[in-house]
Amino acid sequence: MNNKVISVDKKSLPLFCPTQKENLFSSHPRVFLDITQTGMVSCPYCGTTYKLK
């Protein structure tokens, strides 16, 4: 797991990991994440945390 924290804005919704900005080679499957409830969510595969601005 990693400790990366990425800030996202509402234009980035729906949120998924890995994002289009990340290298998809040898990555995990795309998973959609619900950030709207708490404003923060972590990917269950890689542990990247996303925070809503």
PDBQT receptor file of N, H, CA, C and O in Angstrom, charges set to zero:
ATOM      1  N   MET A   1       0.840  -1.181   0.000  1.00  0.00    +0.000 N 
ATOM      2  CA  MET A   1       0.000   0.000   0.000  1.00  0.00    +0.000 C 
ATOM      3  C   MET A   1       0.886   1.245   0.000  1.00  0.00    +0.000 C 
ATOM      4  O   MET A   1       2.008   1.237   0.506  1.00  0.00    +0.000 OA
ATOM      5  N   ASN A   2       0.349   2.302  -0.578  1.00  0.00    +0.000 N 
ATOM      6  H   ASN A   2      -0.563   2.309  -0.989  1.00  0.00    +0.000 HD
ATOM      7  CA  ASN A   2       1.130   3.533  -0.605  1.00  0.00    +0.000 C 
ATOM      8  C   ASN A   2       0.455   4.604   0.235  1.00  0.00    +0.000 C 
ATOM      9  O   ASN A   2      -0.676   4.439   0.692  1.00  0.00    +0.000 OA
ATOM     10  N   ASN A   3       1.165   5.698   0.427  1.00  0.00    +0.000 N 
ATOM     11  H   ASN A   3       2.084   5.833   0.055  1.00  0.00    +0.000 HD
ATOM     12  CA  ASN A   3       0.654   6.800   1.234  1.00  0.00    +0.000 C 
ATOM     13  C   ASN A   3       0.332   8.015   0.385  1.00  0.00    +0.000 C 
ATOM     14  O   ASN A   3       0.261   9.129   0.905  1.00  0.00    +0.000 OA
ATOM     15  N   LYS A   4       0.138   7.822  -0.906  1.00  0.00    +0.000 N 
ATOM     16  H   LYS A   4       0.196   6.917  -1.328  1.00  0.00    +0.000 HD
ATOM     17  CA  LYS A   4      -0.123   8.935  -1.808  1.00  0.00    +0.000 C 
ATOM     18  C   LYS A   4      -1.500   9.521  -1.529  1.00  0.00    +0.000 C 
ATOM     19  O   LYS A   4      -2.476   8.787  -1.366  1.00  0.00    +0.000 OA
ATOM     20  N   VAL A   5      -1.574  10.879  -1.474  1.00  0.00    +0.000 N 
ATOM     21  H   VAL A   5      -0.782  11.475  -1.606  1.00  0.00    +0.000 HD
ATOM     22  CA  VAL A   5      -2.839  11.586  -1.306  1.00  0.00    +0.000 C 
ATOM     23  C   VAL A   5      -3.019  12.492  -2.513  1.00  0.00    +0.000 C 
ATOM     24  O   VAL A   5      -2.140  13.294  -2.829  1.00  0.00    +0.000 OA
ATOM     25  N   ILE A   6      -4.154  12.366  -3.185  1.00  0.00    +0.000 N 
ATOM     26  H   ILE A   6      -4.867  11.715  -2.928  1.00  0.00    +0.000 HD
ATOM     27  CA  ILE A   6      -4.441  13.148  -4.385  1.00  0.00    +0.000 C 
ATOM     28  C   ILE A   6      -5.692  13.974  -4.132  1.00  0.00    +0.000 C 
ATOM     29  O   ILE A   6      -6.727  13.442  -3.732  1.00  0.00    +0.000 OA
ATOM     30  N   SER A   7      -5.590  15.289  -4.367  1.00  0.00    +0.000 N 
ATOM     31  H   SER A   7      -4.748  15.721  -4.692  1.00  0.00    +0.000 HD
ATOM     32  CA  SER A   7      -6.752  16.176  -4.260  1.00  0.00    +0.000 C 
ATOM     33  C   SER A   7      -7.491  16.187  -5.584  1.00  0.00    +0.000 C 
ATOM     34  O   SER A   7      -6.880  16.317  -6.644  1.00  0.00    +0.000 OA
ATOM     35  N   VAL A   8      -8.799  16.049  -5.522  1.00  0.00    +0.000 N 
ATOM     36  H   VAL A   8      -9.296  15.943  -4.661  1.00  0.00    +0.000 HD
ATOM     37  CA  VAL A   8      -9.630  16.060  -6.726  1.00  0.00    +0.000 C 
ATOM     38  C   VAL A   8     -10.752  17.078  -6.544  1.00  0.00    +0.000 C 
ATOM     39  O   VAL A   8     -11.169  17.363  -5.421  1.00  0.00    +0.000 OA
ATOM     40  N   ASP A   9     -11.236  17.622  -7.658  1.00  0.00    +0.000 N 
ATOM     41  H   ASP A   9     -10.897  17.390  -8.570  1.00  0.00    +0.000 HD
ATOM     42  CA  ASP A   9     -12.370  18.535  -7.585  1.00  0.00    +0.000 C 
ATOM     43  C   ASP A   9     -13.599  17.868  -8.190  1.00  0.00    +0.000 C 
ATOM     44  O   ASP A   9     -13.515  16.758  -8.714  1.00  0.00    +0.000 OA
ATOM     45  N   LYS A  10     -14.724  18.540  -8.117  1.00  0.00    +0.000 N 
ATOM     46  H   LYS A  10     -14.792  19.442  -7.692  1.00  0.00    +0.000 HD
ATOM     47  CA  LYS A  10     -15.985  17.942  -8.580  1.00  0.00    +0.000 C 
ATOM     48  C   LYS A  10     -15.977  17.655 -10.074  1.00  0.00    +0.000 C 
ATOM     49  O   LYS A  10     -16.750  16.821 -10.545  1.00  0.00    +0.000 OA
ATOM     50  N   LYS A  11     -15.110  18.339 -10.832  1.00  0.00    +0.000 N 
ATOM     51  H   LYS A  11     -14.482  19.017 -10.449  1.00  0.00    +0.000 HD
ATOM     52  CA  LYS A  11     -15.013  18.070 -12.272  1.00  0.00    +0.000 C 
ATOM     53  C   LYS A  11     -14.426  16.689 -12.541  1.00  0.00    +0.000 C 
ATOM     54  O   LYS A  11     -14.588  16.148 -13.635  1.00  0.00    +0.000 OA
ATOM     55  N   SER A  12     -13.743  16.114 -11.548  1.00  0.00    +0.000 N 
ATOM     56  H   SER A  12     -13.611  16.553 -10.660  1.00  0.00    +0.000 HD
ATOM     57  CA  SER A  12     -13.113  14.797 -11.701  1.00  0.00    +0.000 C 
ATOM     58  C   SER A  12     -14.071  13.649 -11.404  1.00  0.00    +0.000 C 
ATOM     59  O   SER A  12     -13.696  12.482 -11.522  1.00  0.00    +0.000 OA
ATOM     60  N   LEU A  13     -15.295  13.968 -11.023  1.00  0.00    +0.000 N 
ATOM     61  H   LEU A  13     -15.599  14.916 -10.927  1.00  0.00    +0.000 HD
ATOM     62  CA  LEU A  13     -16.263  12.924 -10.685  1.00  0.00    +0.000 C 
ATOM     63  C   LEU A  13     -16.959  12.408 -11.931  1.00  0.00    +0.000 C 
ATOM     64  O   LEU A  13     -17.170  13.199 -12.850  1.00  0.00    +0.000 OA
ATOM     65  N   PRO A  14     -17.323  11.158 -12.027  1.00  0.00    +0.000 N 
ATOM     66  CA  PRO A  14     -17.109  10.130 -11.027  1.00  0.00    +0.000 C 
ATOM     67  C   PRO A  14     -15.628   9.780 -10.912  1.00  0.00    +0.000 C 
ATOM     68  O   PRO A  14     -14.888   9.792 -11.896  1.00  0.00    +0.000 OA
ATOM     69  N   LEU A  15     -15.224   9.475  -9.707  1.00  0.00    +0.000 N 
ATOM     70  H   LEU A  15     -15.824   9.466  -8.907  1.00  0.00    +0.000 HD
ATOM     71  CA  LEU A  15     -13.821   9.208  -9.397  1.00  0.00    +0.000 C 
ATOM     72  C   LEU A  15     -13.515   7.729  -9.583  1.00  0.00    +0.000 C 
ATOM     73  O   LEU A  15     -14.280   6.863  -9.158  1.00  0.00    +0.000 OA
ATOM     74  N   PHE A  16     -12.394   7.457 -10.220  1.00  0.00    +0.000 N 
ATOM     75  H   PHE A  16     -11.773   8.160 -10.565  1.00  0.00    +0.000 HD
ATOM     76  CA  PHE A  16     -11.949   6.072 -10.340  1.00  0.00    +0.000 C 
ATOM     77  C   PHE A  16     -10.444   6.000 -10.162  1.00  0.00    +0.000 C 
ATOM     78  O   PHE A  16      -9.736   6.987 -10.363  1.00  0.00    +0.000 OA
ATOM     79  N   CYS A  17      -9.969   4.841  -9.788  1.00  0.00    +0.000 N 
ATOM     80  H   CYS A  17     -10.544   4.039  -9.625  1.00  0.00    +0.000 HD
ATOM     81  CA  CYS A  17      -8.545   4.591  -9.585  1.00  0.00    +0.000 C 
ATOM     82  C   CYS A  17      -8.185   3.334 -10.361  1.00  0.00    +0.000 C 
ATOM     83  O   CYS A  17      -8.942   2.365 -10.310  1.00  0.00    +0.000 OA
ATOM     84  N   PRO A  18      -7.082   3.302 -11.068  1.00  0.00    +0.000 N 
ATOM     85  CA  PRO A  18      -6.136   4.390 -11.267  1.00  0.00    +0.000 C 
ATOM     86  C   PRO A  18      -6.725   5.466 -12.177  1.00  0.00    +0.000 C 
ATOM     87  O   PRO A  18      -7.557   5.181 -13.038  1.00  0.00    +0.000 OA
ATOM     88  N   THR A  19      -6.282   6.702 -11.974  1.00  0.00    +0.000 N 
ATOM     89  H   THR A  19      -5.606   6.934 -11.275  1.00  0.00    +0.000 HD
ATOM     90  CA  THR A  19      -6.768   7.811 -12.788  1.00  0.00    +0.000 C 
ATOM     91  C   THR A  19      -6.111   7.778 -14.160  1.00  0.00    +0.000 C 
ATOM     92  O   THR A  19      -5.156   7.035 -14.386  1.00  0.00    +0.000 OA
ATOM     93  N   GLN A  20      -6.627   8.583 -15.063  1.00  0.00    +0.000 N 
ATOM     94  H   GLN A  20      -7.403   9.187 -14.879  1.00  0.00    +0.000 HD
ATOM     95  CA  GLN A  20      -6.073   8.633 -16.418  1.00  0.00    +0.000 C 
ATOM     96  C   GLN A  20      -4.670   9.224 -16.428  1.00  0.00    +0.000 C 
ATOM     97  O   GLN A  20      -3.925   9.011 -17.384  1.00  0.00    +0.000 OA
ATOM     98  N   LYS A  21      -4.297   9.953 -15.399  1.00  0.00    +0.000 N 
ATOM     99  H   LYS A  21      -4.903  10.126 -14.622  1.00  0.00    +0.000 HD
ATOM    100  CA  LYS A  21      -2.975  10.576 -15.329  1.00  0.00    +0.000 C 
ATOM    101  C   LYS A  21      -1.897   9.593 -14.888  1.00  0.00    +0.000 C 
ATOM    102  O   LYS A  21      -0.708   9.875 -15.037  1.00  0.00    +0.000 OA
ATOM    103  N   GLU A  22      -2.291   8.457 -14.353  1.00  0.00    +0.000 N 
ATOM    104  H   GLU A  22      -3.257   8.228 -14.231  1.00  0.00    +0.000 HD
ATOM    105  CA  GLU A  22      -1.326   7.490 -13.854  1.00  0.00    +0.000 C 
ATOM    106  C   GLU A  22      -0.989   6.461 -14.923  1.00  0.00    +0.000 C 
ATOM    107  O   GLU A  22      -1.785   6.182 -15.820  1.00  0.00    +0.000 OA
ATOM    108  N   ASN A  23       0.197   5.910 -14.804  1.00  0.00    +0.000 N 
ATOM    109  H   ASN A  23       0.843   6.136 -14.075  1.00  0.00    +0.000 HD
ATOM    110  CA  ASN A  23       0.638   4.861 -15.712  1.00  0.00    +0.000 C 
ATOM    111  C   ASN A  23      -0.163   3.592 -15.411  1.00  0.00    +0.000 C 
ATOM    112  O   ASN A  23      -0.139   3.092 -14.287  1.00  0.00    +0.000 OA
ATOM    113  N   LEU A  24      -0.861   3.081 -16.402  1.00  0.00    +0.000 N 
ATOM    114  H   LEU A  24      -0.881   3.487 -17.315  1.00  0.00    +0.000 HD
ATOM    115  CA  LEU A  24      -1.715   1.911 -16.195  1.00  0.00    +0.000 C 
ATOM    116  C   LEU A  24      -0.974   0.586 -16.319  1.00  0.00    +0.000 C 
ATOM    117  O   LEU A  24      -1.547  -0.467 -16.042  1.00  0.00    +0.000 OA
ATOM    118  N   PHE A  25       0.295   0.622 -16.732  1.00  0.00    +0.000 N 
ATOM    119  H   PHE A  25       0.760   1.478 -16.956  1.00  0.00    +0.000 HD
ATOM    120  CA  PHE A  25       1.058  -0.610 -16.885  1.00  0.00    +0.000 C 
ATOM    121  C   PHE A  25       1.224  -1.292 -15.528  1.00  0.00    +0.000 C 
ATOM    122  O   PHE A  25       1.575  -0.646 -14.541  1.00  0.00    +0.000 OA
ATOM    123  N   SER A  26       0.976  -2.566 -15.487  1.00  0.00    +0.000 N 
ATOM    124  H   SER A  26       0.691  -3.091 -16.289  1.00  0.00    +0.000 HD
ATOM    125  CA  SER A  26       1.066  -3.402 -14.281  1.00  0.00    +0.000 C 
ATOM    126  C   SER A  26       0.320  -2.775 -13.107  1.00  0.00    +0.000 C 
ATOM    127  O   SER A  26       0.802  -2.779 -11.974  1.00  0.00    +0.000 OA
ATOM    128  N   SER A  27      -0.840  -2.249 -13.392  1.00  0.00    +0.000 N 
ATOM    129  H   SER A  27      -1.231  -2.246 -14.312  1.00  0.00    +0.000 HD
ATOM    130  CA  SER A  27      -1.657  -1.610 -12.371  1.00  0.00    +0.000 C 
ATOM    131  C   SER A  27      -2.825  -2.522 -12.009  1.00  0.00    +0.000 C 
ATOM    132  O   SER A  27      -2.986  -3.599 -12.583  1.00  0.00    +0.000 OA
ATOM    133  N   HIS A  28      -3.626  -2.086 -11.065  1.00  0.00    +0.000 N 
ATOM    134  H   HIS A  28      -3.496  -1.211 -10.599  1.00  0.00    +0.000 HD
ATOM    135  CA  HIS A  28      -4.798  -2.870 -10.681  1.00  0.00    +0.000 C 
ATOM    136  C   HIS A  28      -5.978  -2.528 -11.588  1.00  0.00    +0.000 C 
ATOM    137  O   HIS A  28      -5.916  -1.551 -12.334  1.00  0.00    +0.000 OA
ATOM    138  N   PRO A  29      -7.045  -3.312 -11.535  1.00  0.00    +0.000 N 
ATOM    139  CA  PRO A  29      -8.235  -3.018 -12.340  1.00  0.00    +0.000 C 
ATOM    140  C   PRO A  29      -8.847  -1.680 -11.922  1.00  0.00    +0.000 C 
ATOM    141  O   PRO A  29      -8.703  -1.255 -10.775  1.00  0.00    +0.000 OA
ATOM    142  N   ARG A  30      -9.524  -1.028 -12.852  1.00  0.00    +0.000 N 
ATOM    143  H   ARG A  30      -9.641  -1.373 -13.783  1.00  0.00    +0.000 HD
ATOM    144  CA  ARG A  30     -10.184   0.243 -12.542  1.00  0.00    +0.000 C 
ATOM    145  C   ARG A  30     -11.326  -0.008 -11.559  1.00  0.00    +0.000 C 
ATOM    146  O   ARG A  30     -12.134  -0.920 -11.735  1.00  0.00    +0.000 OA
ATOM    147  N   VAL A  31     -11.366   0.816 -10.533  1.00  0.00    +0.000 N 
ATOM    148  H   VAL A  31     -10.709   1.556 -10.390  1.00  0.00    +0.000 HD
ATOM    149  CA  VAL A  31     -12.425   0.729  -9.528  1.00  0.00    +0.000 C 
ATOM    150  C   VAL A  31     -12.988   2.135  -9.317  1.00  0.00    +0.000 C 
ATOM    151  O   VAL A  31     -12.238   3.100  -9.168  1.00  0.00    +0.000 OA
ATOM    152  N   PHE A  32     -14.315   2.238  -9.308  1.00  0.00    +0.000 N 
ATOM    153  H   PHE A  32     -14.925   1.455  -9.429  1.00  0.00    +0.000 HD
ATOM    154  CA  PHE A  32     -14.967   3.523  -9.061  1.00  0.00    +0.000 C 
ATOM    155  C   PHE A  32     -15.118   3.714  -7.559  1.00  0.00    +0.000 C 
ATOM    156  O   PHE A  32     -15.483   2.787  -6.837  1.00  0.00    +0.000 OA
ATOM    157  N   LEU A  33     -14.830   4.934  -7.095  1.00  0.00    +0.000 N 
ATOM    158  H   LEU A  33     -14.533   5.687  -7.682  1.00  0.00    +0.000 HD
ATOM    159  CA  LEU A  33     -14.811   5.241  -5.670  1.00  0.00    +0.000 C 
ATOM    160  C   LEU A  33     -15.841   6.321  -5.347  1.00  0.00    +0.000 C 
ATOM    161  O   LEU A  33     -15.931   7.322  -6.057  1.00  0.00    +0.000 OA
ATOM    162  N   ASP A  34     -16.612   6.127  -4.285  1.00  0.00    +0.000 N 
ATOM    163  H   ASP A  34     -16.538   5.314  -3.707  1.00  0.00    +0.000 HD
ATOM    164  CA  ASP A  34     -17.613   7.107  -3.859  1.00  0.00    +0.000 C 
ATOM    165  C   ASP A  34     -16.981   8.053  -2.843  1.00  0.00    +0.000 C 
ATOM    166  O   ASP A  34     -16.791   7.700  -1.679  1.00  0.00    +0.000 OA
ATOM    167  N   ILE A  35     -16.662   9.247  -3.299  1.00  0.00    +0.000 N 
ATOM    168  H   ILE A  35     -16.816   9.533  -4.244  1.00  0.00    +0.000 HD
ATOM    169  CA  ILE A  35     -16.029  10.252  -2.450  1.00  0.00    +0.000 C 
ATOM    170  C   ILE A  35     -17.045  11.259  -1.923  1.00  0.00    +0.000 C 
ATOM    171  O   ILE A  35     -16.712  12.091  -1.079  1.00  0.00    +0.000 OA
ATOM    172  N   THR A  36     -18.272  11.193  -2.411  1.00  0.00    +0.000 N 
ATOM    173  H   THR A  36     -18.543  10.517  -3.097  1.00  0.00    +0.000 HD
ATOM    174  CA  THR A  36     -19.270  12.217  -2.093  1.00  0.00    +0.000 C 
ATOM    175  C   THR A  36     -19.789  12.136  -0.654  1.00  0.00    +0.000 C 
ATOM    176  O   THR A  36     -20.239  13.150  -0.120  1.00  0.00    +0.000 OA
ATOM    177  N   GLN A  37     -19.742  10.991  -0.026  1.00  0.00    +0.000 N 
ATOM    178  H   GLN A  37     -19.377  10.168  -0.460  1.00  0.00    +0.000 HD
ATOM    179  CA  GLN A  37     -20.280  10.843   1.334  1.00  0.00    +0.000 C 
ATOM    180  C   GLN A  37     -19.423  11.548   2.385  1.00  0.00    +0.000 C 
ATOM    181  O   GLN A  37     -19.942  12.271   3.235  1.00  0.00    +0.000 OA
ATOM    182  N   THR A  38     -18.111  11.333   2.322  1.00  0.00    +0.000 N 
ATOM    183  H   THR A  38     -17.689  10.746   1.631  1.00  0.00    +0.000 HD
ATOM    184  CA  THR A  38     -17.227  11.848   3.376  1.00  0.00    +0.000 C 
ATOM    185  C   THR A  38     -16.211  12.868   2.882  1.00  0.00    +0.000 C 
ATOM    186  O   THR A  38     -15.570  13.540   3.690  1.00  0.00    +0.000 OA
ATOM    187  N   GLY A  39     -16.054  12.993   1.564  1.00  0.00    +0.000 N 
ATOM    188  H   GLY A  39     -16.574  12.447   0.908  1.00  0.00    +0.000 HD
ATOM    189  CA  GLY A  39     -15.054  13.912   1.024  1.00  0.00    +0.000 C 
ATOM    190  C   GLY A  39     -13.667  13.314   0.961  1.00  0.00    +0.000 C 
ATOM    191  O   GLY A  39     -12.711  13.986   0.575  1.00  0.00    +0.000 OA
ATOM    192  N   MET A  40     -13.554  12.045   1.340  1.00  0.00    +0.000 N 
ATOM    193  H   MET A  40     -14.332  11.499   1.654  1.00  0.00    +0.000 HD
ATOM    194  CA  MET A  40     -12.263  11.364   1.334  1.00  0.00    +0.000 C 
ATOM    195  C   MET A  40     -12.509   9.874   1.148  1.00  0.00    +0.000 C 
ATOM    196  O   MET A  40     -13.447   9.313   1.714  1.00  0.00    +0.000 OA
ATOM    197  N   VAL A  41     -11.652   9.235   0.343  1.00  0.00    +0.000 N 
ATOM    198  H   VAL A  41     -10.890   9.691  -0.118  1.00  0.00    +0.000 HD
ATOM    199  CA  VAL A  41     -11.807   7.800   0.118  1.00  0.00    +0.000 C 
ATOM    200  C   VAL A  41     -10.447   7.220  -0.257  1.00  0.00    +0.000 C 
ATOM    201  O   VAL A  41      -9.619   7.900  -0.864  1.00  0.00    +0.000 OA
ATOM    202  N   SER A  42     -10.223   5.963   0.108  1.00  0.00    +0.000 N 
ATOM    203  H   SER A  42     -10.895   5.411   0.601  1.00  0.00    +0.000 HD
ATOM    204  CA  SER A  42      -8.985   5.268  -0.242  1.00  0.00    +0.000 C 
ATOM    205  C   SER A  42      -9.293   4.110  -1.175  1.00  0.00    +0.000 C 
ATOM    206  O   SER A  42     -10.312   3.434  -1.033  1.00  0.00    +0.000 OA
ATOM    207  N   CYS A  43      -8.405   3.891  -2.124  1.00  0.00    +0.000 N 
ATOM    208  H   CYS A  43      -7.577   4.440  -2.239  1.00  0.00    +0.000 HD
ATOM    209  CA  CYS A  43      -8.551   2.782  -3.055  1.00  0.00    +0.000 C 
ATOM    210  C   CYS A  43      -8.279   1.469  -2.317  1.00  0.00    +0.000 C 
ATOM    211  O   CYS A  43      -7.262   1.347  -1.635  1.00  0.00    +0.000 OA
ATOM    212  N   PRO A  44      -9.171   0.491  -2.446  1.00  0.00    +0.000 N 
ATOM    213  CA  PRO A  44      -8.956  -0.788  -1.767  1.00  0.00    +0.000 C 
ATOM    214  C   PRO A  44      -7.812  -1.605  -2.363  1.00  0.00    +0.000 C 
ATOM    215  O   PRO A  44      -7.306  -2.516  -1.708  1.00  0.00    +0.000 OA
ATOM    216  N   TYR A  45      -7.397  -1.299  -3.586  1.00  0.00    +0.000 N 
ATOM    217  H   TYR A  45      -7.808  -0.559  -4.119  1.00  0.00    +0.000 HD
ATOM    218  CA  TYR A  45      -6.309  -2.042  -4.222  1.00  0.00    +0.000 C 
ATOM    219  C   TYR A  45      -4.937  -1.485  -3.870  1.00  0.00    +0.000 C 
ATOM    220  O   TYR A  45      -4.066  -2.226  -3.414  1.00  0.00    +0.000 OA
ATOM    221  N   CYS A  46      -4.736  -0.181  -4.078  1.00  0.00    +0.000 N 
ATOM    222  H   CYS A  46      -5.443   0.421  -4.448  1.00  0.00    +0.000 HD
ATOM    223  CA  CYS A  46      -3.387   0.382  -3.931  1.00  0.00    +0.000 C 
ATOM    224  C   CYS A  46      -3.229   1.287  -2.716  1.00  0.00    +0.000 C 
ATOM    225  O   CYS A  46      -2.106   1.637  -2.350  1.00  0.00    +0.000 OA
ATOM    226  N   GLY A  47      -4.340   1.673  -2.082  1.00  0.00    +0.000 N 
ATOM    227  H   GLY A  47      -5.252   1.389  -2.379  1.00  0.00    +0.000 HD
ATOM    228  CA  GLY A  47      -4.262   2.500  -0.889  1.00  0.00    +0.000 C 
ATOM    229  C   GLY A  47      -4.152   3.990  -1.142  1.00  0.00    +0.000 C 
ATOM    230  O   GLY A  47      -4.060   4.766  -0.191  1.00  0.00    +0.000 OA
ATOM    231  N   THR A  48      -4.160   4.414  -2.406  1.00  0.00    +0.000 N 
ATOM    232  H   THR A  48      -4.235   3.784  -3.178  1.00  0.00    +0.000 HD
ATOM    233  CA  THR A  48      -4.117   5.838  -2.703  1.00  0.00    +0.000 C 
ATOM    234  C   THR A  48      -5.344   6.504  -2.092  1.00  0.00    +0.000 C 
ATOM    235  O   THR A  48      -6.464   6.015  -2.243  1.00  0.00    +0.000 OA
ATOM    236  N   THR A  49      -5.129   7.616  -1.404  1.00  0.00    +0.000 N 
ATOM    237  H   THR A  49      -4.219   8.013  -1.280  1.00  0.00    +0.000 HD
ATOM    238  CA  THR A  49      -6.219   8.358  -0.784  1.00  0.00    +0.000 C 
ATOM    239  C   THR A  49      -6.570   9.551  -1.650  1.00  0.00    +0.000 C 
ATOM    240  O   THR A  49      -5.690  10.266  -2.128  1.00  0.00    +0.000 OA
ATOM    241  N   TYR A  50      -7.845   9.757  -1.846  1.00  0.00    +0.000 N 
ATOM    242  H   TYR A  50      -8.560   9.176  -1.458  1.00  0.00    +0.000 HD
ATOM    243  CA  TYR A  50      -8.350  10.883  -2.630  1.00  0.00    +0.000 C 
ATOM    244  C   TYR A  50      -9.137  11.789  -1.701  1.00  0.00    +0.000 C 
ATOM    245  O   TYR A  50      -9.968  11.327  -0.920  1.00  0.00    +0.000 OA
ATOM    246  N   LYS A  51      -8.860  13.115  -1.797  1.00  0.00    +0.000 N 
ATOM    247  H   LYS A  51      -8.185  13.490  -2.432  1.00  0.00    +0.000 HD
ATOM    248  CA  LYS A  51      -9.566  14.112  -0.993  1.00  0.00    +0.000 C 
ATOM    249  C   LYS A  51     -10.281  15.067  -1.927  1.00  0.00    +0.000 C 
ATOM    250  O   LYS A  51      -9.704  15.540  -2.907  1.00  0.00    +0.000 OA
ATOM    251  N   LEU A  52     -11.537  15.349  -1.623  1.00  0.00    +0.000 N 
ATOM    252  H   LEU A  52     -12.005  14.965  -0.827  1.00  0.00    +0.000 HD
ATOM    253  CA  LEU A  52     -12.332  16.277  -2.416  1.00  0.00    +0.000 C 
ATOM    254  C   LEU A  52     -12.007  17.705  -1.988  1.00  0.00    +0.000 C 
ATOM    255  O   LEU A  52     -12.021  18.024  -0.799  1.00  0.00    +0.000 OA
ATOM    256  N   LYS A  53     -11.712  18.564  -2.972  1.00  0.00    +0.000 N 
ATOM    257  H   LYS A  53     -11.701  18.305  -3.938  1.00  0.00    +0.000 HD
ATOM    258  CA  LYS A  53     -11.381  19.972  -2.673  1.00  0.00    +0.000 C 
ATOM    259  C   LYS A  53     -12.610  20.723  -2.247  1.00  0.00    +0.000 C 
ATOM    260  O   LYS A  53     -12.534  21.916  -1.954  1.00  0.00    +0.000 OA
TER     261      LYS A  53
